[in-house]
Amino acid sequence: MEKNAPLSFKEGLTDPAGRLSSWVGEDCCSWIGVGCDNTTSHVVELDLRNRFQISKHSYKHSYENMQKYNMSCLGGKLSPSLLNLKYLSYLDLSQNNFEGINIPNFMGSLENLNYLNLSFSLFTGVIPPHLGNLSKLQYLSLTSKSFPFSEYPPVRRLEVKSLEWLVGLPTLKYLDMSFVNIGEVKPDWLQAVNMLPSLLELDLSGCRLVTLPQSISSINFTFLTVLDISRNMFNTSIPIWLSNLTGLSTLNIGINSLRGAIPNVFANLVSLQELDLSYNFIEGQLPVGLGHLTNLSSLDLSKNSVTGKIPFSFGKLCNLQTFALAYNGISGEITEFVDGLSQCFNSKLEWLLLESNGLLGGKLPYSLGALKTLKTLRLVYNSFWGSIPDSIGNMSSLQELSLSENMFNGTISKSVGKLSMLTVLALSDNHWKGVLTEAHFQNLTRLSCLYLSVASATWSLVLDVKRDWVPPFNLSVAQFDSMLIGPNFPAWIQTQTKLLFLRLRNVGISDTIPQGFWNSFSRIGDISLSRNKIRGQVPHFQSYHLLRYLDLSFNNFDGQVPLFPSKMMEFVFLRENMFSGTMPENIGEILPLVSYLDLSSNFINGTIPPSIGMLKTLQILDL
């Protein structure tokens, strides 16, 4: 009976979570993970993939999660009893923990397999060439990534001595050998892969590849739609043979060491949908031909050395959803490009990421307002100037508007206040002029991060709102620098109960801090009120358990040195005030983690308390 084969296989496994506890009784087709043919009742499937769900927000630093994952893993030895399952076509052992054992040779004798997945299960050693006997195989995943937890001790990765066995897999459509060491394979990997005429998707990322052949006599894998050869060590230009992959929809050769310009051969990849050449050393200008790839939905050339202007032809990429040219040497303006996209009948652009191109600038084109699907506009660290056009208010989907670190010297349009989806508004370090009123913020109910500052000390930008104004937003980050907000302390700040970061630096406040001010923010970690003329005593702090940075320097505070609110404090700046009296005797107890303590230029007297010697993390002390 076929049930004896999976039972024998189970005997060699460790199963701390009891995942195979249902494997009892006569009807093996009812066992979890076992699949049978509906007509013949033969066992055709063993799906033993570990389906433990790991939170993407917490797993990296959770020892508890790692322990739970280990408990859910199958391990042990793989019994050749599987050979008795003559009709087995599907075998999935992925996401388990086989603790560095080799892939057994008998896997190559499961002649009816069309699906084999051994990924993420900590197999090591040489991949057996016997897998080349699986002539019916369509899906093969052998990725050698070690573990979903970064803290897990690394194990030796899988490797291959030769790829000649791939010739025995004529029906293979999907091949994932990412992070398998194939860097020293001869003949080269391309010749081996070229023997797979049915291949649709190929992932050889992180395989220590050093050669990217520039030519090949003829290409057999003409149906290829996805090619990922990122995270390798190529040191060549982009080869011509890629231009013959006319069915390619996704190409990822990012994070390599490719050198040379982007060739116009990509213009022949008419079906290409995603092109990612980021994190390389690509030089030269953007080929005009890239603008002819009208099916492109994502174009990422970030972190290269691309120069020149954005070609006018790029304005014809009406299907583009992501356009990323960040951290390059692009120059000129974006007017023609944006004007072109604005003429698209149904523009789909969501991400426009052009930051850190120091020579890219000019005025923001009025046609930006036509990009109504745009969610992120990131132009920081460039050379844009002028004003924000009124049309910006038409960008109804915009969630992030980042224009910091430019040369803007005009006004901020009131139409910004129409951007009801906006969560990040970053306009700092420019030369803004004019007055901001409640109208600039009237519909910004989702705003979470607000960065406003002027790159000079002239106070050319003024925030003029009513004293009883209650903003429509509740910020987590509020940064105002070198613009006029005072002379009164802004009462609306106390309505921002979610603040994590507050900076009111050089904003012309000559008022006192209102009583109860500190009670508004229970989660704040960073407060700076420096370079104002704030006077009076610092109100008593409540216990701020998360506060690590406090800067009250260059003001007119007087009275005793304020009691510090948090034992988490690392940076304390109180210089250039009129604090008097003695230092707190227990300073070594209330600031156990402080690394920078500046009490200079005050009227503090008396003796230095001995407890200051308890400050073991102190790096800078200025008295």
Disulfide bonds with the S-S distance in Angstrom:
Cys29-Cys36 2.07
Cys318-Cys344 2.06
